[in-house]
């Protein structure tokens, strides 16, 4: 059996393979340039060629979608929109998907009224389809349009297939998020309980439920839901937080030590809970050692912030500042965008770092309210 030969240099297959490889390695600009070059070549092909080689039509679709994903992830919404608009003509059979994507990106770009209006129009075109109402509900919630979000959730619940429990769970989870943001924890937890009743996989979101109760000072309620968390890193970390908030500092350190003994790579999620538990014990080295090896794989704004706090504990303000800026850059592309790190993260840094001069230099990265007695 003969060995398969690599694709010819600068062929469609070669450009596609190289672009994907660059994207996987984090070389975004190089990947974007190759994807642009590839889609430019593919869109010039005649219908006769595409009829003979339908795989090139599929490559054009996949290349544009991957390019859109990269541009979207970098917050380059205008470019992403223009890239996806082409698919309305080249692949009209999926026009509703492209219109939805474009509307969401327009909202992210700041064209909120136009984007939400398009999502409303899409939902009204097929008013019996719950999925369209769910998209509208979620985007309205993110933009703080709570009454519009509630109305869309009610339409989604009305149209959802009552026999499809997993699909029915989705509007209930959006209801939980909405009530939570509106500061109504009792209504929120009722919706969360219903979500888990319909779809047991939703138990993985229990951290959102017990942090809601913790933040509102309802520690007994929080602990009841902590007991449901299947991830011991998250559960142990939160038990430590609640013990600390209620003045039982010995118990809090005991819980964090138990978390610190776990191997975070054995778990799919909750790595930030392990890192923060380690940092709160006062020695950042185990966390920094793990982060240096695993941050590229598990990287998130939260882990970047915690890594920065760890390096600040090691008196490396320059590296801490670079990590905080990386986290802010990711937050700026989020929904809604944030220009500063949370004040809760500042309080964590302030409690763990003793170098006042170093802290003064890092303060500007955080949303800290200045007061006369600060």
N, C-alpha and C positions, 0 to 999 in steps of 0.2 A: 504493500500500500504506500503510495507516494505521499510525502509530507506536504501539508498545505502551505502554499507560498504566501508571504506577506503581501498586502495590497500594494500596487504601484504607487510610487511617490506622487502626491498631490491628486490622486484619484479621489472620487467621492468617498469611497470606503476609507482611504487613508486619512483624509481630512476629518471624517467623522470620528475615527478611532483616536486620532491625536487630540482632538478637541475634548473628547470624554476623558482622556488620560490627564490632560491639564486641569480639567475641572475637578477630578478626583483628588489631585495633588494640591488643590487650593490656589492654583495659578489662574485666577479669574480673568485677568485682562488678556492673557494669551489664549485662553479657551474662547472668550467672547470674540476675539479677532478671527479665530479659525471657524467658529460657527457662522459668523457673518459672511466670511468668504464662501463657505459651503452653501448656505441658503441662497446666496446671490447666484451661484452657479446652477443650483437645482431649479430655481424659479424661472430660469431662462429656457428650460427644456420644453420641447413641444409636446402636445398631447399625444402625438404618434409615438414618440420615444417613451413617454410615461406608460402608454398602453402596452408597449413591448417589455418594459422593465418596471412593473408596478412597485417593486421594492424601493425604487428611487422616490416614488411618491410618499411611501411610508417614511423614508429617511428624511424627506423634507419636513413632514409633520413632526417627527420626533426631534429633529434638530431645532426647529423653531420653538417647540415647547421647552426644550432644555435651555435654549438661549433666553427665552422669556423668564424661566425660573431663576436663572443666574442674575439677570438684570433686576428682577423683582427683589431678589434677596439682597442686592446692593442698594436698593432704594432708588434705582434709576427707572422710575415708573413711566415717564414719557417714552423712553426708548422701548420699554417692554410692551407698552400699548401699541406703538407703531409696528413692532415685530409681530404681535399677535393678530393685528388687524388683517394682515395678508391672508391668514387662515380662513377668514370669512369668505374669501373668494376661492381659495385653493381647495378648501375642505368644507363646503357649505353644509354638508350633511350633519356637521356638529356645530352649527352656527349658534345654538343656544348656549353651549358650553363656552364658546369664545366670547359671546356677548356678556355672559356672567363674569368671566375672568376680567374682561376689559372694564366692566362697571366697578368691580371691586378695586381694581388698580386706580381707576379715576378717583375713587373715594380716598384711597391712600395718598394720591397725588395732591389732594386738597379740593378736588371738584366734587364736593360732598353732595350738593343738591342734584347735580346731573347724574352722579353715580347711583344714588339712592332712587332717583326717579326711574332710571333704567331697570334697576332690580324690581321696583314696584310694577313696571310695565311687563317684565318677564313673568312675574307671579300672576298678573291678571290675564296674561295670554293663556295660561293653563291653571286656572284658579283651583282645580281639583288636585293639583300636585303639591304635596306637602313640602318637598325639598326646596322649591323656589321660595316659599314663605320662610323657611328656616334660614336661608342665606340672607334674606332681607332682615329678619329678626336679629341675626348676629351682627351684621354690619351696622344696623341702627343702634344696637346696644353699645358697640365700640365707640360710636360717635356721640354717645350720651343722649340719644333720642329714645328715652325710656318708654314713653307712651306708644311711640310707633313700633318699638320692638315688642312690647306686650301685645299690641294688636296683631302683629304678624305671627307671634307664638300661638295666639288663640286660633288664628286661621290654620296654622300647621297642625295643631291638635285636632281641630275639627276635620281636617282632610286626611290625617294619618290613618293607615290601615290598622284597625284595632286588633287584628289577629297577628300582626307583625310586631312583636314586643320590642325587638331591637330597634326598629325604626321609630316606634312610638316613644322610646326612651329619649331620643334626641331632643324633641321640644321640651321635655321635662328638665333635661340638663341645662338647656338654654334658659329655662325659667329660673332654675337655681342660680345661675350666674347673674341674671338680671336682678332678682330679689337681693342677692348678696351685694351687688353694687349699689342698690338703692337703700342699703342699710336696714333690711328687714330679715334678720337671721331666722326667725321662726318660719316664715313663709319659704325662705330659701331651703332650709333643711327638709321641710316637707316635700319640696320638689326633688331634692337630692335622694331622699329615701325612695320616692316613687321611681326615680331613674334606676336605682340599683335593683329594685324589685322587678323591673322589666328587663334589665340587662345586667347580669351579674358581673360582667367585665368592667362596669363603671366603678366598681369598688376601688380601682386604682386611683380614682380621683378623690378619695377620702381625705387626703391631705388638705384639699381646698375647704372641706367642711370643717375640720377641726382647727385649722388656722383662723377661719372666720370666727369661731367661738372664742379662741384664744385672744384675738385682737379686740373682742368686745368684753373681755374679762369674765366670760362664762366658762371657768376652768373645769368644772365638773362635767358640763356638757362636752367640752373639748376632749376630756379624757375618755369619755364613753366612745367617742368616734376614733380616738387614737387606738383603742383596743381592736378596732376593725382593720387597721392597716397591716397588710401582709408583708410590708417591707420593714425589717427590724431597724434599719438605719434611720428611716424617717420616724418611726414610732418612738425609738429610744431618744432621738434628738429632741422631739417635741415634749416627751415626758420630762426631759431635763429642763427645757425652757419653762414649762409650767411650774416645775418645782422651784426654779430660780425666781420666777415672778411672784410666787407665794411665800418666798423667804426661806425655803428649805434648800440652802446652798450645798450642803453636804450631799443631799440626794441628787441634786442636779449634776454635780461632778461625777457621782457614781454612775448615773445614766449615760453621761457622755463618755466615760471610760469604757463602758460596755460597748458603746457604738464604735469607739476607736479601735477596739480589738477585732472588729469585723473586717473582712476583705471586700472593699467596695466593688472590685471587678467581678464579683460573683453575682451582682445585681444589675438589672437592666436600667434602673432609674433610682433617684434618690441620692446620687453621689454628692450633691451639695450639702445634704444633711450630715454625711460622714465628715466632709471637709470642715464644716463649721463646728461640729462637735470636737474635732481634734484641735482646731484653733482656740476654742474656748477653754481648753485645758492648759493653754499657755505655751506649749512648745509647737511651733509651726512646722518643724522640719519633716515629720512624717507626711503631713498634708502636702507640703511643697514638693517632696520627692515623688509622691503619687501624681500630683498635678503636672509636673514636668514631663512625665511619661504619657499621661492619659488625657491631658487637656485638648490636644488636637482631635481626639476621638469623641470625647464627651463634652466638648467645649460649649459653653452657654454664657450669656452675660453674667449670670449669677456666679458661675465658677470663676470667671475672669475677675469679678469683684473680690471674691474670697481669696483668690490667688494674690491679688494686689494687697489685701490686708495682711496676708501671710508674709509677703516680702517687706511690708512696712514694719511688721514685728521684728524682722531681721535687719531693720534700719537701712533698707535699700529703697529710698524714696523715689529715685529715678525709675526703677523698674515698676514700682507700685503705680506711679503716675501713668506709665505707658499702658499698663493693664487696665487701669480705670478708664483711660481714653478709648481703648478698644471696646470696653463694655458700653460706653456711652455711644460710640459709633453704631453698635448693633441696636441699642435702644432707639436711636434716631430713625432707624428704618422700621421700627415696630409700630404697632397700632394700639393706642395712640402713641405718637413719637414722644420721647423724653429727652430733655437736654441735659439733665443732671441725674446722678445716682441718688437713691432714696436716702432720706435722713436716718432711717433705721440702720442702714449700712454705715453711716457716719458714726452713729452711737456705738455700733459694734467695734469699729476701728478705734474710736476714742477710748473704749474700755480695755482694749488689748494692747495698744501702743503707748509707751511711756514717754517717747521723745516728743516734747511739745513743739519744738521747732519743725520737725518733720511733719507733724500733724497740721501745723499752720500752712505749710506748703501744699498739702493735699486737700485741704478743706474746699478749695474752689471746684472740685469735681462733684461735690455733693449738694443736694438741695437742703441746705442748712439755713434756717431762719435766723438772721442776725438780730440780737436783742441788746439792750443796754447792759445787761448783766452777763452776756456771753463771755 
